[in-house]
Amino acid sequence: MRTRILLVLFVFALAVAGCGSSVAPVSVSVSAVEPLPAGATEFTATAPAAGNADCDREASWRPGPLPPPGAMPPGSTMAAIAERGRLIAGVDQNTDLFGSRNPATGQLEGFDIDIAREIARAIFGDPDRIQLRVVNAKERESVLQSGEVDVVVRTYSITCEREELVDFSTVYFNAHQKVLTVKGSGIDSFQALSGKRVCAVSGTTSLAKLYELNPPPKVFGATTWTDCLLMLQQGQVDAISTDDAVLKGLAHQDPNVEVVGDSVAVEPYGIGVNKEHEDLVRFVNGVLEQIREDGTWQRLYEARLQELGPSPGPPEPRYKD
């Protein structure tokens, strides 16, 4: 009986093996799909109007004498910041050269970060009395209006439309809108973007110029400039267009891309402040005056922005009173 059972099991095993070997494997071919980064989308409508373009966007409140660190005027916005014990600054973490996270230390570094620290130094006498809050481009006005941050120092171009919502310091850096593309792409100017696929960050001034092209490009809005770089690397867009300061930082991350073309727009960077805090705007302008005059601005440029070329020197301030 035992021998018969073993024989039956053996025959069954052979049958199963035979059935398995007689079925040919099915070949399935699936094309690889690279998903768009989270939050990235194609714009189906034209960019919003730039608003009133007749304002003197670079004019800001004139500063008075800077009070010494630790002695902010009673009742001032700066005194409230001093009582809190730290300056809260809205910054970026995805823009090399201006605001990015050092992978070795985990610390945020860049020209904008250094400027924010100079404001903290002027209030406390200590540049480390600061809380750096990462905000994306679309959040800049809202975090100032809500009081979540004291200042925004984040490659923040001054526009007349934005000045209806927040106040700005004097200009501390001038950037120029250009194009980033893959080397050998054939795109060599801003005008060559007509009909192409172009990425820009949602909520930035870079979008308006793109829609002036005829025919306009197919525009994709992303959350961060590094998302735009990823889309360019994956072949989902043909180019990125924004400030050359930002584009140089992206090119620093990928040797296969390059900045091309002449400037199509000047982008003056200012420090954003809540419109109810005129005293803080004047104080920040006093800090900017000081770092222009004592060589700090130049030192920070040489430390952070050498890849942009020789220093143009700090922009001259313009005041409205």
Secondary structure, DSSP 8 states (H G I E B T S, - for coil): -HHHHHHHHHHHHHHHHHHHHHS--------------TT-EE--S---------S-TTEE--------TT---TTSHHHHHHHHTSEEEEE-SEETTTEEE-TTT--EESHHHHHHHHHHHHHHS-TTSEEEEE--GGGHHHHHHTTS-SEE-SS-B--HHHHTTSEE----EEEEEEEEEETTSS--SSGGGTTSEEEEETTSTHHHHHTTSSS--EEEEESSHHHHHHHHHTTS-SEEEEEHHHHHHHHHH-TTEEEES--S-EEEE--EE-TT-HHHHHHHHHHHHHHHHSSHHHHHHHHH-GGG-S-------EE--
